[in-house]
Amino acid sequence: MNPVTTALAPLTADAARLRQRIDTFAALSEPGAGEGVTRLAYTPLERQAHAVFTREMTDLGLTVWTDAAGNTLAERPGTRPGLPALGTGSHLDSVPNAGAYDGIAGVVAALETAHLLTEHDIEHAHPVRFVAFAAEEGARFGQACTGSRIAAGLTGPADLETKQDADGITLADAMRSVGFDPAEAAAARWQPDEWAAFVELHIEQGSVLESTRTPVGVVDQISGSTRIMLQVTGRASHTGGTPMHLRADALAAGAEIVLLAESIAGDTRHRGTRISVGKIEASPGSITTISGRTRLYVDIRDIDSDRQRLTAAELVDRATAVCRRRGVGLTATTLADASPVVLPRRLRDTVATTCTGLGIDYRVLPSGASHDSQMINHIVPTGMIFVPSRDGISHSPLERTGADELATGTTVLAASLLALDQQLRPAPQL
């Protein structure tokens, strides 16, 4: 075992504390929303979750602040003033009817790491910042990772007026409703010289770790995502009075597009591409009326940037041909677009070496999901640690990660941050 890891041996995460924190956040869910956790971006419940994070970090004696994007940060000072910060954290919002772990696992790991550093009075040269990002899930506004995109300078005040939810509420208005001025969002941008490295812990949201009985994943790349709204415009008409050959059925055309998307993703040219139609809106929505308008919300993911965008273009072109043949119209609107990223090798190696030193098996693997790390990697070198997801299920009330599994990942996280603290210290001046 190397000397860095030996020094970190006392920092063993407490599974019971992690479980208690998971349960605390899971209790913050919209009443009457059904199974699981519903805590959408820029809602009072999301802010309540951030308040829990603030309270615990304040109780540990850390300095805590919330930026103009709604991200909450806590800092434990380092012993050498002027050094850039090491960071960790994730997000606290959810999709509708989610599980209790997506994002939240990374936040409770950050809380536990702060607890361990304070409890054991561990000194570190760099300040360590713990972050709860706002609005990571794209379920409400179509754009994922809004808080971290603002921090990375990828989303600005003007962009916030262009995204809206199903009720027509813009992202900007949602921010105003919980006390943030979207015009000031640029003030939340991180400065590269203020950060040394960032490591996010997250559940895998896949089945590789569980199926291979591997406790920790070291992420090497994160898939990109192109999100499109396809609107099919047909002609509403009576289901009984309109013969089949005279229909311009927008929903039937939409159904063919769904199968077309599945076919494109499954062909040999797109091995590794994922296309999903996660939401369909048919209007007027009557059982006795042929659909006059149908909206399809499409998510295209890939680890190959060129293939991701070419696939999106191919889908729109072929869907246009389907609609032309059926006598209906089609318009395509890009809701969001994020490129895949390759995470820095140095951080991957640090996490892997830490696992080896602690005697914990690991596996290097890509992430199919988007993450805050994908965005802030534009500003600060970023790594990711995965912990197993039971049966590979996520974005569902059935989402599960064992407390002991989360504790193992958190132990690796804390040790990796302290290893980075030693690696990145500037050489003493002679």
MARBA-17307 format. One record per residue (C-alpha): residue number from 1; x, y, z. Coordinates in Angstrom, 3 decimals. Layout:
% residues N
+------+----------+----------+----------+
! zake !        X !        Y !        Z !
+------+----------+----------+----------+
!  NUM !        X !        Y !        Z !
...
+------+----------+----------+----------+
//
This chain:
% residues 430
+------+----------+----------+----------+
! zake !        X !        Y !        Z !
+------+----------+----------+----------+
!    1 !    0.000 !    0.000 !    0.000 !
!    2 !    1.409 !    3.392 !   -0.916 !
!    3 !    2.021 !    5.989 !    1.835 !
!    4 !   -0.765 !    8.282 !    0.615 !
!    5 !   -3.382 !    5.566 !    0.949 !
!    6 !   -2.005 !    4.379 !    4.302 !
!    7 !   -2.498 !    7.868 !    5.704 !
!    8 !   -6.117 !    7.821 !    4.562 !
!    9 !   -7.025 !    4.491 !    6.138 !
!   10 !   -9.071 !    6.055 !    9.009 !
!   11 !  -11.365 !    7.783 !    6.495 !
!   12 !  -13.916 !    5.015 !    6.154 !
!   13 !  -17.391 !    6.215 !    5.188 !
!   14 !  -20.254 !    5.392 !    7.539 !
!   15 !  -22.993 !    3.431 !    5.733 !
!   16 !  -25.615 !    4.236 !    8.374 !
!   17 !  -25.027 !    7.984 !    8.068 !
!   18 !  -25.243 !    7.743 !    4.301 !
!   19 !  -28.522 !    5.809 !    4.508 !
!   20 !  -29.992 !    8.378 !    6.907 !
!   21 !  -29.117 !   11.236 !    4.564 !
!   22 !  -30.580 !    9.420 !    1.559 !
!   23 !  -33.827 !    8.950 !    3.498 !
!   24 !  -33.866 !   12.619 !    4.547 !
!   25 !  -33.681 !   13.835 !    0.961 !
!   26 !  -36.131 !   11.180 !   -0.288 !
!   27 !  -38.761 !   12.553 !    2.086 !
!   28 !  -38.708 !   15.850 !    0.159 !
!   29 !  -41.107 !   14.945 !   -2.633 !
!   30 !  -44.187 !   16.570 !   -4.173 !
!   31 !  -47.304 !   15.446 !   -2.279 !
!   32 !  -49.676 !   13.445 !   -4.422 !
!   33 !  -47.132 !   12.979 !   -7.214 !
!   34 !  -47.260 !    9.193 !   -6.983 !
!   35 !  -44.529 !    6.676 !   -6.313 !
!   36 !  -40.901 !    7.580 !   -5.817 !
!   37 !  -39.376 !   11.042 !   -5.527 !
!   38 !  -40.570 !   14.067 !   -7.493 !
!   39 !  -38.441 !   17.155 !   -6.842 !
!   40 !  -38.165 !   19.162 !  -10.031 !
!   41 !  -35.681 !   21.860 !  -10.957 !
!   42 !  -36.206 !   25.382 !   -9.596 !
!   43 !  -39.103 !   24.495 !   -7.313 !
!   44 !  -39.494 !   25.190 !   -3.584 !
!   45 !  -38.795 !   21.514 !   -2.846 !
!   46 !  -35.463 !   21.633 !   -4.652 !
!   47 !  -34.563 !   24.697 !   -2.583 !
!   48 !  -35.603 !   22.853 !    0.598 !
!   49 !  -33.176 !   20.090 !   -0.310 !
!   50 !  -30.435 !   22.692 !   -0.789 !
!   51 !  -31.330 !   24.089 !    2.635 !
!   52 !  -30.714 !   20.653 !    4.183 !
!   53 !  -27.293 !   20.582 !    2.510 !
!   54 !  -26.580 !   24.123 !    3.744 !
!   55 !  -27.595 !   23.319 !    7.296 !
!   56 !  -25.395 !   20.242 !    7.607 !
!   57 !  -22.356 !   21.910 !    6.043 !
!   58 !  -22.826 !   24.938 !    8.311 !
!   59 !  -23.016 !   22.656 !   11.345 !
!   60 !  -19.640 !   21.221 !   10.308 !
!   61 !  -18.183 !   24.723 !   10.401 !
!   62 !  -17.812 !   25.179 !    6.654 !
!   63 !  -18.416 !   28.421 !    4.806 !
!   64 !  -21.564 !   28.019 !    2.679 !
!   65 !  -23.001 !   30.156 !   -0.112 !
!   66 !  -25.506 !   29.900 !   -2.954 !
!   67 !  -24.592 !   31.369 !   -6.325 !
!   68 !  -26.775 !   33.181 !   -8.854 !
!   69 !  -27.656 !   29.919 !  -10.631 !
!   70 !  -28.930 !   28.278 !   -7.449 !
!   71 !  -25.885 !   26.037 !   -6.964 !
!   72 !  -24.934 !   25.695 !   -3.295 !
!   73 !  -21.251 !   25.508 !   -2.368 !
!   74 !  -19.494 !   24.807 !    0.925 !
!   75 !  -15.771 !   25.237 !    1.523 !
!   76 !  -13.348 !   23.738 !    3.985 !
!   77 !  -10.208 !   25.866 !    3.928 !
!   78 !   -6.792 !   24.508 !    3.063 !
!   79 !   -3.548 !   25.062 !    4.919 !
!   80 !   -1.830 !   26.916 !    2.060 !
!   81 !   -3.653 !   30.136 !    1.129 !
!   82 !   -3.978 !   30.923 !   -2.549 !
!   83 !   -4.176 !   27.369 !   -3.871 !
!   84 !   -7.122 !   26.497 !   -6.148 !
!   85 !   -9.893 !   24.298 !   -4.808 !
!   86 !  -10.544 !   20.607 !   -5.073 !
!   87 !  -14.242 !   19.834 !   -5.422 !
!   88 !  -16.897 !   17.172 !   -5.278 !
!   89 !  -20.683 !   17.021 !   -5.388 !
!   90 !  -23.694 !   16.359 !   -7.591 !
!   91 !  -27.330 !   17.483 !   -7.861 !
!   92 !  -30.488 !   17.419 !   -5.748 !
!   93 !  -33.331 !   17.711 !   -8.272 !
!   94 !  -35.065 !   14.664 !   -9.755 !
!   95 !  -37.163 !   13.543 !  -12.678 !
!   96 !  -40.852 !   12.855 !  -11.952 !
!   97 !  -41.361 !    9.660 !   -9.942 !
!   98 !  -37.639 !    9.080 !   -9.587 !
!   99 !  -35.630 !    6.965 !   -7.219 !
!  100 !  -33.770 !    8.311 !   -4.205 !
!  101 !  -30.210 !    8.012 !   -5.511 !
!  102 !  -29.686 !    9.748 !   -8.867 !
!  103 !  -27.594 !   12.808 !   -8.039 !
!  104 !  -28.425 !   12.560 !   -4.363 !
!  105 !  -25.863 !    9.772 !   -3.883 !
!  106 !  -23.129 !   12.190 !   -4.948 !
!  107 !  -24.399 !   14.903 !   -2.629 !
!  108 !  -24.567 !   12.636 !    0.428 !
!  109 !  -21.087 !   11.350 !   -0.481 !
!  110 !  -19.909 !   14.976 !   -0.444 !
!  111 !  -21.579 !   15.516 !    2.930 !
!  112 !  -19.971 !   12.372 !    4.317 !
!  113 !  -16.558 !   13.389 !    2.973 !
!  114 !  -16.873 !   16.785 !    4.665 !
!  115 !  -17.898 !   14.994 !    7.867 !
!  116 !  -14.896 !   12.644 !    7.694 !
!  117 !  -12.393 !   15.436 !    7.067 !
!  118 !  -13.804 !   17.404 !   10.003 !
!  119 !  -14.254 !   14.428 !   12.339 !
!  120 !  -10.660 !   13.278 !   11.822 !
!  121 !   -9.293 !   16.839 !   11.682 !
!  122 !   -7.570 !   16.103 !    8.372 !
!  123 !   -5.355 !   18.841 !    6.987 !
!  124 !   -5.192 !   19.479 !    3.240 !
!  125 !   -3.237 !   22.136 !    1.417 !
!  126 !   -5.981 !   22.964 !   -1.113 !
!  127 !   -9.393 !   24.175 !   -0.033 !
!  128 !  -12.065 !   21.538 !   -0.621 !
!  129 !  -15.423 !   22.655 !   -2.001 !
!  130 !  -18.595 !   20.612 !   -1.819 !
!  131 !  -21.248 !   21.428 !   -4.405 !
!  132 !  -24.970 !   20.752 !   -4.721 !
!  133 !  -25.796 !   21.718 !   -8.297 !
!  134 !  -29.202 !   23.072 !   -9.314 !
!  135 !  -31.389 !   21.784 !  -12.141 !
!  136 !  -29.310 !   18.893 !  -13.454 !
!  137 !  -32.253 !   16.885 !  -14.745 !
!  138 !  -33.643 !   17.935 !  -18.116 !
!  139 !  -37.079 !   16.540 !  -17.350 !
!  140 !  -38.690 !   19.929 !  -16.743 !
!  141 !  -37.106 !   22.235 !  -19.337 !
!  142 !  -35.569 !   19.824 !  -21.831 !
!  143 !  -32.038 !   21.037 !  -21.077 !
!  144 !  -29.956 !   18.969 !  -18.676 !
!  145 !  -27.326 !   20.289 !  -16.264 !
!  146 !  -28.507 !   23.897 !  -16.181 !
!  147 !  -26.730 !   24.818 !  -12.933 !
!  148 !  -23.418 !   23.324 !  -14.043 !
!  149 !  -23.829 !   24.684 !  -17.586 !
!  150 !  -24.136 !   28.174 !  -16.098 !
!  151 !  -21.068 !   27.514 !  -13.915 !
!  152 !  -19.149 !   26.404 !  -17.017 !
!  153 !  -20.248 !   29.413 !  -19.073 !
!  154 !  -22.193 !   27.209 !  -21.506 !
!  155 !  -25.578 !   28.751 !  -20.669 !
!  156 !  -26.101 !   32.484 !  -20.208 !
!  157 !  -28.966 !   34.775 !  -19.159 !
!  158 !  -30.424 !   35.041 !  -22.687 !
!  159 !  -30.661 !   31.237 !  -22.970 !
!  160 !  -32.799 !   31.035 !  -19.842 !
!  161 !  -35.680 !   32.849 !  -21.544 !
!  162 !  -35.843 !   30.312 !  -24.404 !
!  163 !  -36.465 !   27.091 !  -22.420 !
!  164 !  -39.904 !   26.346 !  -21.025 !
!  165 !  -41.709 !   23.528 !  -19.298 !
!  166 !  -44.982 !   21.796 !  -20.247 !
!  167 !  -46.960 !   24.599 !  -18.569 !
!  168 !  -45.210 !   27.310 !  -20.586 !
!  169 !  -43.118 !   28.520 !  -17.628 !
!  170 !  -39.704 !   29.623 !  -18.836 !
!  171 !  -36.528 !   28.611 !  -17.101 !
!  172 !  -35.988 !   32.275 !  -16.295 !
!  173 !  -39.425 !   32.598 !  -14.684 !
!  174 !  -38.880 !   29.418 !  -12.691 !
!  175 !  -35.632 !   30.855 !  -11.342 !
!  176 !  -37.402 !   34.081 !  -10.397 !
!  177 !  -40.113 !   32.113 !   -8.583 !
!  178 !  -37.536 !   30.708 !   -6.133 !
!  179 !  -35.611 !   33.941 !   -5.635 !
!  180 !  -32.946 !   34.005 !   -8.352 !
!  181 !  -32.481 !   36.756 !  -10.921 !
!  182 !  -31.703 !   35.142 !  -14.288 !
!  183 !  -30.108 !   38.377 !  -15.462 !
!  184 !  -27.398 !   37.801 !  -12.857 !
!  185 !  -26.727 !   34.172 !  -13.844 !
!  186 !  -23.375 !   34.975 !  -15.452 !
!  187 !  -22.044 !   35.853 !  -11.998 !
!  188 !  -22.193 !   32.125 !  -11.167 !
!  189 !  -19.553 !   31.262 !  -13.763 !
!  190 !  -16.556 !   29.471 !  -12.295 !
!  191 !  -13.072 !   30.797 !  -12.954 !
!  192 !  -10.585 !   28.125 !  -14.059 !
!  193 !   -7.792 !   29.498 !  -11.877 !
!  194 !   -9.957 !   28.943 !   -8.779 !
!  195 !  -10.228 !   25.172 !   -9.289 !
!  196 !   -7.612 !   22.405 !   -9.310 !
!  197 !   -9.777 !   19.299 !   -9.857 !
!  198 !  -13.305 !   17.978 !   -9.322 !
!  199 !  -14.496 !   14.403 !   -8.692 !
!  200 !  -18.197 !   13.480 !   -8.830 !
!  201 !  -19.624 !   10.294 !   -7.340 !
!  202 !  -22.770 !    8.972 !   -9.005 !
!  203 !  -24.778 !    5.806 !   -9.318 !
!  204 !  -23.965 !    3.951 !  -12.536 !
!  205 !  -27.538 !    3.921 !  -13.918 !
!  206 !  -26.569 !    0.740 !  -15.732 !
!  207 !  -25.830 !   -2.885 !  -14.882 !
!  208 !  -22.119 !   -3.322 !  -15.649 !
!  209 !  -20.830 !   -3.007 !  -12.083 !
!  210 !  -23.498 !   -5.214 !  -10.564 !
!  211 !  -23.239 !   -7.885 !  -13.264 !
!  212 !  -19.447 !   -8.068 !  -12.897 !
!  213 !  -19.581 !   -7.754 !   -9.094 !
!  214 !  -17.298 !   -4.733 !   -9.225 !
!  215 !  -17.756 !   -2.213 !   -6.375 !
!  216 !  -16.410 !    0.900 !   -8.116 !
!  217 !  -16.474 !    2.267 !  -11.641 !
!  218 !  -13.894 !    4.758 !  -12.907 !
!  219 !  -15.499 !    6.741 !  -15.728 !
!  220 !  -13.382 !    7.478 !  -18.785 !
!  221 !  -15.939 !    9.244 !  -21.013 !
!  222 !  -19.470 !   10.641 !  -20.866 !
!  223 !  -21.969 !   10.365 !  -23.707 !
!  224 !  -23.289 !   13.422 !  -25.472 !
!  225 !  -26.996 !   14.097 !  -25.880 !
!  226 !  -29.034 !   15.806 !  -28.599 !
!  227 !  -32.663 !   16.448 !  -27.634 !
!  228 !  -35.232 !   17.230 !  -30.306 !
!  229 !  -38.935 !   17.967 !  -30.336 !
!  230 !  -40.610 !   16.663 !  -33.499 !
!  231 !  -44.034 !   18.173 !  -34.169 !
!  232 !  -46.222 !   16.291 !  -36.617 !
!  233 !  -49.140 !   18.319 !  -37.994 !
!  234 !  -52.017 !   16.435 !  -39.542 !
!  235 !  -55.768 !   17.017 !  -39.653 !
!  236 !  -58.113 !   16.393 !  -36.747 !
!  237 !  -61.251 !   14.586 !  -37.872 !
!  238 !  -63.988 !   12.244 !  -36.679 !
!  239 !  -62.794 !    8.664 !  -36.142 !
!  240 !  -66.036 !    7.210 !  -37.412 !
!  241 !  -66.743 !    9.527 !  -40.308 !
!  242 !  -63.277 !    9.623 !  -41.892 !
!  243 !  -62.257 !    6.662 !  -44.081 !
!  244 !  -58.781 !    5.265 !  -43.471 !
!  245 !  -57.468 !    6.339 !  -46.880 !
!  246 !  -58.540 !    9.969 !  -46.350 !
!  247 !  -56.856 !   10.505 !  -42.984 !
!  248 !  -53.918 !   12.735 !  -42.101 !
!  249 !  -53.282 !   11.109 !  -38.725 !
!  250 !  -50.485 !   12.849 !  -36.833 !
!  251 !  -50.314 !   10.178 !  -34.141 !
!  252 !  -50.031 !    7.310 !  -36.630 !
!  253 !  -47.152 !    9.145 !  -38.324 !
!  254 !  -45.614 !    9.722 !  -34.899 !
!  255 !  -45.854 !    6.025 !  -34.095 !
!  256 !  -43.995 !    5.189 !  -37.293 !
!  257 !  -41.295 !    7.705 !  -36.355 !
!  258 !  -40.868 !    6.025 !  -32.953 !
!  259 !  -40.196 !    2.704 !  -34.653 !
!  260 !  -37.953 !    4.441 !  -37.184 !
!  261 !  -35.852 !    5.850 !  -34.339 !
!  262 !  -35.522 !    2.409 !  -32.782 !
!  263 !  -34.514 !    0.956 !  -36.144 !
!  264 !  -31.818 !    3.586 !  -36.743 !
!  265 !  -30.271 !    3.070 !  -33.305 !
!  266 !  -30.283 !   -0.692 !  -33.767 !
!  267 !  -28.549 !   -0.901 !  -37.140 !
!  268 !  -24.884 !   -1.828 !  -37.516 !
!  269 !  -23.828 !    1.761 !  -38.304 !
!  270 !  -24.962 !    2.967 !  -34.921 !
!  271 !  -23.538 !    0.441 !  -32.493 !
!  272 !  -23.446 !    2.338 !  -29.201 !
!  273 !  -26.030 !    4.947 !  -30.233 !
!  274 !  -29.168 !    5.217 !  -28.079 !
!  275 !  -32.347 !    6.905 !  -29.333 !
!  276 !  -35.371 !    7.231 !  -27.082 !
!  277 !  -38.771 !    8.847 !  -27.482 !
!  278 !  -39.573 !    9.520 !  -23.855 !
!  279 !  -42.685 !   11.642 !  -24.246 !
!  280 !  -45.558 !   11.871 !  -26.753 !
!  281 !  -48.290 !   14.513 !  -26.725 !
!  282 !  -51.269 !   13.940 !  -29.019 !
!  283 !  -53.883 !   16.625 !  -29.624 !
!  284 !  -56.810 !   17.012 !  -29.228 !
!  285 !  -56.518 !   13.828 !  -27.160 !
!  286 !  -60.037 !   12.462 !  -27.668 !
!  287 !  -60.765 !    8.801 !  -28.305 !
!  288 !  -63.208 !    9.771 !  -31.069 !
!  289 !  -60.948 !   12.303 !  -32.815 !
!  290 !  -58.063 !   11.571 !  -35.151 !
!  291 !  -54.949 !   13.308 !  -33.886 !
!  292 !  -54.323 !   16.621 !  -35.626 !
!  293 !  -51.008 !   17.287 !  -33.900 !
!  294 !  -48.484 !   15.066 !  -32.178 !
!  295 !  -45.263 !   16.054 !  -30.462 !
!  296 !  -42.443 !   13.573 !  -29.956 !
!  297 !  -39.611 !   14.336 !  -27.537 !
!  298 !  -36.487 !   12.527 !  -28.702 !
!  299 !  -33.186 !   11.972 !  -26.885 !
!  300 !  -30.164 !   10.864 !  -28.984 !
!  301 !  -27.040 !    9.798 !  -27.070 !
!  302 !  -23.628 !    8.681 !  -28.221 !
!  303 !  -19.980 !    8.694 !  -27.181 !
!  304 !  -19.058 !    9.681 !  -30.762 !
!  305 !  -19.728 !   13.399 !  -31.296 !
!  306 !  -19.971 !   13.274 !  -35.101 !
!  307 !  -22.197 !   10.210 !  -35.093 !
!  308 !  -24.452 !   11.809 !  -32.480 !
!  309 !  -25.191 !   14.834 !  -34.704 !
!  310 !  -25.344 !   12.816 !  -37.937 !
!  311 !  -27.834 !   10.454 !  -36.320 !
!  312 !  -30.033 !   13.387 !  -35.308 !
!  313 !  -29.940 !   14.729 !  -38.869 !
!  314 !  -30.694 !   11.302 !  -40.316 !
!  315 !  -33.677 !   10.834 !  -38.024 !
!  316 !  -35.148 !   14.210 !  -39.022 !
!  317 !  -34.600 !   13.525 !  -42.736 !
!  318 !  -36.181 !   10.088 !  -42.632 !
!  319 !  -39.041 !   11.263 !  -40.401 !
!  320 !  -39.715 !   14.028 !  -42.940 !
!  321 !  -40.045 !   11.372 !  -45.650 !
!  322 !  -42.470 !    9.390 !  -43.473 !
!  323 !  -44.624 !   12.466 !  -42.951 !
!  324 !  -44.557 !   13.430 !  -46.624 !
!  325 !  -45.743 !    9.942 !  -47.576 !
!  326 !  -48.549 !   10.160 !  -45.028 !
!  327 !  -49.654 !   13.645 !  -46.037 !
!  328 !  -48.737 !   15.353 !  -42.767 !
!  329 !  -46.233 !   18.075 !  -41.900 !
!  330 !  -43.153 !   17.931 !  -39.705 !
!  331 !  -41.094 !   20.531 !  -37.870 !
!  332 !  -38.030 !   19.761 !  -35.771 !
!  333 !  -36.815 !   21.904 !  -32.870 !
!  334 !  -33.541 !   21.283 !  -31.052 !
!  335 !  -34.180 !   21.546 !  -27.323 !
!  336 !  -30.633 !   20.935 !  -26.110 !
!  337 !  -27.311 !   19.664 !  -27.360 !
!  338 !  -24.255 !   18.547 !  -25.406 !
!  339 !  -21.116 !   16.959 !  -26.781 !
!  340 !  -19.582 !   13.789 !  -25.347 !
!  341 !  -16.434 !   14.313 !  -23.305 !
!  342 !  -13.341 !   12.275 !  -22.536 !
!  343 !  -12.412 !   12.807 !  -18.896 !
!  344 !   -8.780 !   13.604 !  -18.031 !
!  345 !   -6.513 !   10.559 !  -17.796 !
!  346 !   -4.693 !   11.926 !  -14.758 !
!  347 !   -7.814 !   11.966 !  -12.617 !
!  348 !   -8.856 !    8.505 !  -13.796 !
!  349 !   -5.434 !    7.181 !  -12.874 !
!  350 !   -5.608 !    8.811 !   -9.444 !
!  351 !   -8.956 !    7.211 !   -8.648 !
!  352 !   -7.789 !    3.840 !   -9.992 !
!  353 !   -4.564 !    3.969 !   -7.968 !
!  354 !   -6.539 !    4.917 !   -4.869 !
!  355 !   -8.821 !    1.915 !   -5.355 !
!  356 !   -5.801 !   -0.373 !   -5.697 !
!  357 !   -4.222 !    1.068 !   -2.564 !
!  358 !   -7.418 !    0.502 !   -0.609 !
!  359 !   -7.779 !   -3.043 !   -1.925 !
!  360 !  -11.031 !   -2.202 !   -3.765 !
!  361 !  -11.726 !   -3.668 !   -7.193 !
!  362 !  -12.632 !   -1.212 !   -9.945 !
!  363 !  -13.554 !   -1.174 !  -13.608 !
!  364 !  -13.033 !    1.581 !  -16.188 !
!  365 !  -16.260 !    2.248 !  -18.094 !
!  366 !  -18.118 !    4.995 !  -19.995 !
!  367 !  -21.232 !    6.798 !  -18.819 !
!  368 !  -24.299 !    6.650 !  -21.034 !
!  369 !  -26.014 !    9.388 !  -19.016 !
!  370 !  -25.232 !   13.093 !  -18.883 !
!  371 !  -23.763 !   14.554 !  -15.694 !
!  372 !  -22.714 !   17.856 !  -14.180 !
!  373 !  -19.135 !   16.630 !  -14.576 !
!  374 !  -19.610 !   16.731 !  -18.330 !
!  375 !  -20.194 !   20.487 !  -18.147 !
!  376 !  -17.687 !   21.620 !  -15.550 !
!  377 !  -14.955 !   19.617 !  -17.265 !
!  378 !  -14.865 !   22.639 !  -19.594 !
!  379 !  -13.589 !   24.672 !  -16.622 !
!  380 !  -11.826 !   22.229 !  -14.296 !
!  381 !  -10.286 !   18.765 !  -14.837 !
!  382 !  -12.991 !   16.368 !  -13.705 !
!  383 !  -13.247 !   12.706 !  -12.772 !
!  384 !  -16.189 !   10.438 !  -11.961 !
!  385 !  -16.691 !    7.513 !   -9.616 !
!  386 !  -19.600 !    5.130 !  -10.187 !
!  387 !  -21.237 !    2.901 !   -7.581 !
!  388 !  -23.523 !   -0.005 !   -8.569 !
!  389 !  -27.187 !    0.341 !   -9.493 !
!  390 !  -29.361 !   -2.632 !   -8.595 !
!  391 !  -30.582 !   -4.319 !  -11.793 !
!  392 !  -29.268 !   -1.298 !  -13.718 !
!  393 !  -32.480 !    0.614 !  -12.964 !
!  394 !  -32.581 !    4.398 !  -12.669 !
!  395 !  -35.133 !    7.204 !  -13.114 !
!  396 !  -37.605 !    4.884 !  -11.398 !
!  397 !  -38.901 !    4.308 !   -7.861 !
!  398 !  -37.129 !    0.917 !   -8.134 !
!  399 !  -33.712 !    2.624 !   -8.247 !
!  400 !  -31.466 !    1.167 !   -5.525 !
!  401 !  -27.864 !    1.249 !   -4.343 !
!  402 !  -26.861 !   -0.487 !   -1.126 !
!  403 !  -25.643 !    1.688 !    1.755 !
!  404 !  -22.477 !   -0.406 !    1.972 !
!  405 !  -21.911 !    0.059 !   -1.775 !
!  406 !  -22.317 !    3.804 !   -1.424 !
!  407 !  -19.979 !    3.782 !    1.584 !
!  408 !  -17.294 !    2.005 !   -0.452 !
!  409 !  -17.559 !    4.603 !   -3.216 !
!  410 !  -17.475 !    7.444 !   -0.701 !
!  411 !  -14.363 !    6.019 !    0.941 !
!  412 !  -12.693 !    6.014 !   -2.490 !
!  413 !  -13.921 !    9.565 !   -3.123 !
!  414 !  -12.460 !   10.948 !    0.113 !
!  415 !   -9.177 !    9.139 !   -0.429 !
!  416 !   -8.957 !   10.307 !   -4.042 !
!  417 !   -9.442 !   13.944 !   -3.070 !
!  418 !   -6.669 !   13.725 !   -0.504 !
!  419 !   -4.430 !   11.946 !   -3.004 !
!  420 !   -5.050 !   14.784 !   -5.462 !
!  421 !   -4.280 !   17.284 !   -2.712 !
!  422 !   -0.811 !   15.757 !   -2.352 !
!  423 !   -0.219 !   15.346 !   -6.082 !
!  424 !   -1.194 !   18.889 !   -7.011 !
!  425 !    0.690 !   20.751 !   -4.294 !
!  426 !    3.281 !   23.059 !   -5.811 !
!  427 !    6.864 !   22.160 !   -5.005 !
!  428 !    8.248 !   24.119 !   -2.040 !
!  429 !   10.409 !   27.054 !   -3.004 !
!  430 !   14.042 !   26.717 !   -2.075 !
+------+----------+----------+----------+
//
